[in-house]
Every structure is written in structure tokens, then in C-alpha cells.
Amino acid sequence: MSKQFDLAVIGAGAAGLMCAAVAGQRGKRVVLIDHADRLAEKIRISGGGRCNFTNLHATPANFLSENPHFCKSALSRYTPQDFLTLMKRHHIAWHEKHKGQLFCDDSAEDVIRMLKTECDAGKVEWRMGCKVDDVQQDGQGFILHTGAGEVKAGQVVIATGGLSIPKIGATDFAHKIARQFGLKIIETRPALVPLTFDATAWEPFVPLSGISLEVDIETGEKKARTVFREDLLFTHRGLSGPAVLQISSFWESGKALRINLLPEIDVAQDLVENKTTIKKNLANHLSQYLPARLVDGLLLAHGFAGDAKVADMPDKRLRLIGEKLNRWELVPNGSEGYRKAEVTRGGVDTRELSQQSMMSNKVPGLYFIGEAVDVTGWLGGYNFQWAWASGTAAGLSV
């Protein structure tokens, strides 16, 4: 039996829950539909189970898009402080961990419960474990053919996210619906993802797996140069950690990464200027600044003898060592893909949408929000802030 709603929200993740709650509390008849049996699995697993729910410093500069000005409107109208006000109302304790990143003190489940409570306050109807097979327009709005029967809605919000982490249910549903209605898609790719290297080329560095340290990491040239100072993690297949996740969104296939393993020290200058007073061998001297296992592994991989006396080494050789440590250049052959990517870069072209409402310019009543859209935040709570802001923008507009 068909039932009529003002709004159908497809996707019960961060953006969809926010949108449904806002619209419902404005008196709209809202149904929230998701193919999963459990709400908001991506919230549940984020931040090691504590949900990095926003970032105090979120600005449009922390987001990537083919149309970088698009996100300004929604982000300015729903800020991190607005979400903190909501958290306070629900008595959820939180803390700042690093560079403005905010986490729940207890569990990500607190955020999920809060959003569900907000939806219930708006009398949102739930259709969980319910697959949407088809979305069609009719004279009064839209007809959704679902596993639980036909749903009619005056307006539809697509909040089904991107392609990241398929094991928790990610699909290309949003992109399919966008294409069906004639909207352009910006090419998608994994973002906030570990990077990998040719197995043979990486073999010398495999023994360094598990080592972590703060570095400067950069890619691109001149005006297109991007650099982050974050922790780097060596893995069996390549590089990970916050530094690599951040730079992965900017890295282009075939391009180099440049890593400064000692951003506070000019290694060449240190070695050349102090060589006559350095009594230790090369490995022992560098182990003052870097983990000994990392020093041994890097020197071996780059063809330097760790037991060489610094005082006996030519300046040219010492400068080369400095180059390898302060500007280590290497070219990834790819990434760990969507299975390990925290988000999807690309998506529905924002030039197809209203920046005030998130509604399609071509199809009145059809909205796209959250990760489905070509707006990708940095690592550190920014993508959740985009979910809250874009969800609120749509929820206020319907």
C-alpha cells in the first residue's frame, strides 16, 4: 500500500539523519529509508568508535571540490558551534584531541542516539533494512519503489554517501540516481586513503612496518603545492597514518610525494658543519633524531653505510644523506582503494545544485547531500561537519 510523505530521505547516515530531523521538526511528514538494518554505521566506526564528529577550525578552505565556493553557504549557516549546542542539549561529553578535532568522551553511539532522538522528535517514520529499487517522478512529486512497497513523496533527498568502505554498505546509488535525472558526476576516487608502492621497489622498506613519526609531507608544484605536518606510518605495502591520508586527497597518479622526516632539522647542514666534532658513526648520530630501526633501514635502503664515521665522509655524501631525510621523493603506484578509504572524492557536480538548498537545478524537489556530493573534507572531522551542514541546508529548504 502506498503512503504519501512530504519528504523521503534515502540514506540514514550522518547527513540523512540530520536532514530528516530538521525537516521533521519543521512539521514535514518525513520517511527515512536505508537498506541497512542498523543506523549510521560510518558514524559508529569513526574515530576508533568515538566519532570525530566535527572540527573547531572548519572553514571552506578545508574542503576540496571542482567548485570550491559551493560549500561556503551551508558551512556558514551551520557551524561546529551549532553542532556543539546540539551535543550539549543531549548532555554528550566530548574532548578536543588534536588540531581542533572533537571526539565523544564515551562512544560514537551517543551521536547516533542523539540523531535518532532528534528524528523521533520530528515524528520521522523509519524504513530500515529497506532497499530502494527505483525513483521516478510523477505529477505530485516522486514515487519510490522499495522492498517494503511503494512510497510517494513530494520531495526526495539522496543521502546515501559515496563508494568508501563497501563492507559497511557503501554503493553508487546516489550517482546512479543523479545520472538517471541528467545530473553530471565529477569523477570519483578514493580519498583519505593509505598509499601503496610497487612491491619490488618497496621491499627494502617492509622491515620498517609499524614505525610512526611526525613529518612534513607534500605533493604538487608551485601554486598547486600542498603540504601537511602529521604523523606518518610505515606499512607492509606502503605508507599510511594521518600524513598520508591527508595528502592522498591531493595526490595525483604518477606524481611524486616529498617527505621531510626531520622537519625541524636541516640534516645536511648539521652533518657538514659539525662533522669534525661528531665522534659517532652515521647511524648512531642520526639515531639522536629518528628511531634507530628507521635510521638503519633507511640508510641500508638508500645505500649508505651506517657504521661510517661522519668525520671521514665527504661533504657531498653528507648532503646527499640530508636530501634523503629532508626531501625523500617517492612515487606511489596507487592506493588501498575504496575498501580502506575514509571518504570518496568527487560525486554529484555541485554546479548542478543550489548552494543554499542542495536541490537540483534541473529537477525541482530532488536534493543531494553529504558525501554523495563533490565536496570532500580534510581528515579530522571536516566531512562530518559537511554532513551536518548540508543536511541542515536541505532540511530547512524542503
C-alpha positions in Angstrom: 0.0 0.0 0.0 1.3 3.4 -1.0 1.8 6.1 1.6 2.3 9.9 1.0 5.0 11.9 2.6 6.3 15.5 2.2 9.9 14.2 2.1 11.6 10.9 1.6 15.3 10.8 2.8 17.2 7.9 1.3 20.2 7.1 3.4 20.3 7.0 7.3 23.9 8.2 7.7 25.1 11.4 9.2 23.7 13.7 6.5 20.4 11.9 6.1 19.7 11.7 9.8 20.4 15.4 10.2 18.2 16.3 7.2 15.3 14.2 8.4 15.4 15.6 11.9 15.5 19.2 10.8 12.6 18.7 8.2 10.5 16.6 10.6 10.8 19.2 13.4 9.6 21.8 10.9 6.3 19.8 10.7 7.1 18.0 7.5 5.9 14.4 7.1 9.3 12.6 6.7 10.2 9.0 5.9 13.8 7.9 6.3 14.8 4.8 4.3 18.0 2.8 4.4 19.0 -0.6 3.0 21.0 -1.5 6.2 19.4 -2.8 9.3 21.4 -0.6 11.6 21.6 3.2 11.6 24.7 5.2 10.7 27.5 2.5 10.6 30.0 5.1 9.4 29.4 7.2 12.5 29.7 4.0 14.6 33.2 3.1 13.4 34.6 6.6 13.0 37.3 7.9 15.3 38.1 4.5 16.7 34.5 4.2 17.9 34.4 7.6 19.5 33.3 9.6 16.4 35.4 12.6 15.3 32.2 14.5 14.9 33.5 17.9 13.8 36.5 20.2 13.8 36.5 23.5 15.6 38.5 25.1 12.8 36.3 24.0 9.9 36.2 26.6 7.0 35.6 26.3 3.3 39.4 26.1 2.9 39.4 22.6 4.4 37.3 21.2 1.6 38.1 20.0 -2.0 35.7 20.5 -4.9 35.7 21.3 -8.6 33.6 24.2 -7.5 35.3 25.3 -4.2 32.9 28.2 -3.4 29.9 25.9 -3.3 30.3 24.7 0.3 30.5 28.2 1.8 26.8 28.8 2.2 25.9 25.7 4.1 29.1 25.7 6.2 28.5 29.4 7.2 24.9 28.7 8.2 25.6 25.6 10.3 28.9 25.7 12.2 30.8 23.4 14.6 29.4 25.6 17.4 25.9 24.8 16.3 26.6 21.1 16.5 28.2 21.5 19.9 25.0 23.3 21.1 23.1 20.2 20.0 25.5 17.9 21.8 25.2 20.0 25.0 21.4 19.7 24.8 21.7 16.0 24.8 24.4 16.0 27.6 27.1 14.3 25.5 30.6 14.8 26.8 33.4 15.5 24.3 37.0 16.5 24.1 39.5 18.1 21.7 42.2 15.6 20.7 44.4 17.3 18.1 44.2 20.4 15.8 40.6 21.1 16.6 39.4 17.5 16.2 36.5 16.8 18.5 35.6 13.3 19.8 33.0 11.8 22.1 34.3 11.0 25.6 32.4 7.8 25.6 31.1 6.4 22.3 30.0 7.2 18.8 26.7 5.5 19.8 26.0 8.7 21.8 25.9 10.7 18.5 23.7 8.1 16.8 21.2 8.0 19.7 21.1 11.8 19.7 20.3 12.0 16.0 17.7 9.2 16.3 16.1 11.1 19.2 16.0 14.3 17.1 14.3 12.4 14.3 11.8 10.9 16.7 11.1 14.5 17.9 10.2 15.3 14.3 8.0 12.2 14.1 10.1 10.8 11.3 9.0 7.3 10.1 11.6 4.7 9.7 12.2 2.1 6.9 15.3 0.3 7.9 16.5 -2.8 6.0 14.5 -1.5 3.1 16.1 -1.3 -0.4 15.0 1.4 -2.8 14.8 -0.2 -6.2 13.7 2.8 -8.3 12.9 6.5 -8.0 10.5 8.1 -10.5 8.8 11.4 -10.9 5.1 11.8 -11.1 2.8 14.8 -11.2 2.8 15.3 -7.5 6.5 14.6 -6.8 8.2 11.2 -6.7 7.3 7.5 -6.4 9.9 5.2 -4.7 9.6 1.5 -5.4 11.1 -0.2 -2.3 11.4 -3.6 -0.8 8.6 -2.6 1.6 6.2 -1.3 -1.1 5.6 2.0 -2.8 6.4 5.3 -1.2 5.1 8.6 -2.5 6.9 11.8 -1.6 6.7 15.5 -2.7 10.4 15.8 -2.4 13.4 13.4 -2.2 16.8 13.8 -0.5 19.6 11.4 -1.6 22.0 10.9 1.3 23.5 7.5 0.5 27.1 8.6 0.6 29.9 7.6 -1.7 31.8 4.4 -2.5 34.1 4.2 0.5 34.1 1.2 2.8 31.7 -1.2 0.8 31.8 -3.7 3.6 29.5 -1.5 5.7 27.1 -1.0 2.8 28.5 1.8 0.5 27.1 1.8 -3.0 26.9 4.0 -6.1 23.2 4.6 -5.6 23.5 8.4 -5.4 25.5 8.6 -8.6 23.0 6.3 -10.4 20.1 8.5 -9.4 22.0 11.6 -10.4 22.7 10.2 -13.8 19.2 9.0 -14.2 17.9 12.5 -13.8 20.6 14.0 -16.1 23.0 15.4 -13.5 26.7 15.4 -14.1 29.1 13.4 -11.9 32.6 14.6 -11.1 34.9 11.5 -11.5 35.2 9.7 -8.2 38.3 8.2 -6.5 39.3 7.0 -3.0 40.3 9.8 -0.6 41.8 9.8 2.9 43.3 6.5 2.0 46.7 4.7 2.5 49.0 4.8 -0.5 50.8 1.8 -1.9 54.1 1.2 -3.9 55.4 -1.3 -6.3 56.2 -4.5 -4.2 59.8 -4.8 -5.5 60.6 -1.2 -5.0 59.1 -1.2 -1.5 60.8 -4.4 -0.4 63.7 -2.6 1.4 61.2 -0.6 3.5 59.0 -3.5 4.5 61.1 -4.1 7.7 60.1 -0.5 8.8 56.4 -1.5 9.1 54.9 -0.2 12.3 57.2 2.8 12.7 55.4 6.1 13.1 56.8 9.7 13.3 55.7 13.3 12.6 56.8 14.5 9.2 56.1 17.2 6.6 54.6 15.6 3.5 53.8 17.4 0.3 52.8 16.9 -3.3 52.3 19.2 -6.3 54.4 22.1 -7.6 54.3 25.9 -7.1 50.8 27.2 -6.6 49.4 23.6 -6.7 51.8 22.5 -3.9 50.1 21.1 -0.8 51.9 20.3 2.5 50.8 18.8 5.8 52.6 18.2 9.1 51.2 15.0 10.5 52.2 11.5 11.7 53.4 9.1 9.0 53.1 5.3 9.4 55.1 2.7 7.5 53.1 -0.4 6.4 54.0 -3.6 4.7 52.5 -2.3 1.4 53.4 1.4 1.6 52.6 4.4 3.8 49.6 5.4 6.0 48.9 7.5 9.0 47.3 10.9 9.1 50.0 12.5 7.0 49.3 10.1 4.1 45.6 10.1 4.5 45.6 13.9 4.2 47.9 14.1 1.2 46.1 11.3 -0.6 43.2 13.6 -1.4 45.6 15.9 -3.3 48.0 13.3 -4.8 47.6 12.7 -8.5 48.5 9.3 -10.0 52.1 9.2 -11.3 53.1 12.2 -9.3 55.7 12.2 -6.5 55.4 12.6 -2.8 58.1 14.5 -0.9 58.6 13.6 2.7 60.7 15.6 5.3 61.4 13.0 8.0 63.1 15.7 10.2 61.1 19.0 9.5 62.9 20.8 12.4 66.4 20.0 11.4 68.5 20.7 8.3 70.3 17.4 8.2 72.9 18.3 5.6 73.8 21.5 7.4 74.0 19.6 10.7 76.3 16.9 9.3 78.6 19.2 7.2 79.0 22.0 9.8 79.6 19.7 12.7 81.4 16.8 11.0 84.7 17.5 12.7 83.2 17.4 16.2 80.9 14.3 15.6 82.6 11.3 17.1 79.8 8.8 16.5 79.2 6.8 13.3 76.5 7.9 11.0 73.7 5.6 12.3 74.3 6.4 15.9 74.4 10.2 15.2 71.1 10.1 13.3 69.5 7.9 15.9 69.5 11.0 18.2 66.8 12.4 16.0 65.0 9.4 14.5 64.1 5.8 15.7 67.2 3.6 15.4 65.3 1.0 13.4 64.2 3.7 10.9 67.7 5.0 10.6 69.2 1.6 10.0 66.5 0.7 7.4 66.7 4.0 5.5 70.5 4.1 5.3 70.5 0.5 4.1 67.8 1.1 1.5 69.5 4.2 0.2 72.9 2.6 0.0 74.7 4.3 2.9 76.9 2.6 5.4 75.6 3.2 8.9 78.9 2.4 10.5 80.8 5.0 8.6 82.4 7.8 10.7 80.7 11.1 10.0 84.1 12.9 10.3 85.5 10.8 7.5 82.7 11.3 5.0 82.9 13.7 2.0 80.6 16.8 2.3 78.9 15.7 -1.0 77.9 12.4 0.6 76.6 14.1 3.7 74.5 16.5 1.7 73.0 13.5 -0.2 72.0 11.9 3.1 70.4 15.2 4.1 68.5 15.2 0.9 67.2 11.7 1.5 66.0 12.6 5.0 64.7 16.2 4.4 63.3 15.6 0.9 62.7 11.9 0.4 61.0 11.7 -3.0 58.9 8.7 -4.0 56.1 7.9 -6.4 53.2 5.7 -5.2 51.7 3.2 -7.7 48.2 3.5 -6.2 46.2 3.4 -3.0 44.4 0.8 -0.9 41.2 1.7 -2.7 37.7 2.3 -1.5 37.9 -0.6 0.9 40.2 1.4 3.1 39.3 5.0 2.0 37.5 7.1 4.6 35.7 9.1 2.0 35.1 9.4 -1.7 36.4 12.4 -3.7 34.2 13.6 -6.5 30.5 12.9 -6.8 27.4 14.9 -7.9 28.7 18.0 -9.6 27.9 20.9 -7.3 27.2 23.2 -10.3 24.1 21.1 -10.7 22.8 22.1 -7.2 21.7 25.1 -5.3 24.3 26.0 -2.7 21.5 27.4 -0.5 19.3 24.3 -0.5 21.3 21.5 -2.1 18.4 21.0 -4.5 19.0 20.0 -8.2 18.7 23.0 -10.6 17.2 20.7 -13.2 14.8 18.6 -11.1 12.8 20.5 -8.6 12.3 18.6 -5.3 15.4 16.4 -5.8 18.3 17.0 -3.3 21.8 15.6 -2.8 23.7 16.0 0.4 26.8 14.7 2.3 29.4 12.6 0.7 27.3 12.0 -2.4 28.2 15.5 -3.5 31.6 16.7 -4.9 32.7 18.2 -1.6 35.5 16.4 0.3 36.9 17.5 3.6 40.3 17.0 5.1 40.9 14.3 7.7 39.8 15.4 11.2 36.1 15.8 11.5 35.6 18.0 8.5 33.5 15.5 6.5 31.0 15.1 9.4 30.7 18.9 9.6 29.8 18.9 5.9 27.2 16.2 6.6 25.6 18.3 9.4 25.7 21.5 7.3 24.5 20.1 4.0 21.8 18.0 5.8 20.6 21.1 7.7 20.5 23.2 4.5 18.3 20.6 2.7 16.2 20.1 5.8 15.4 23.8 6.1 14.6 24.1 2.4 12.1 21.3 1.8 
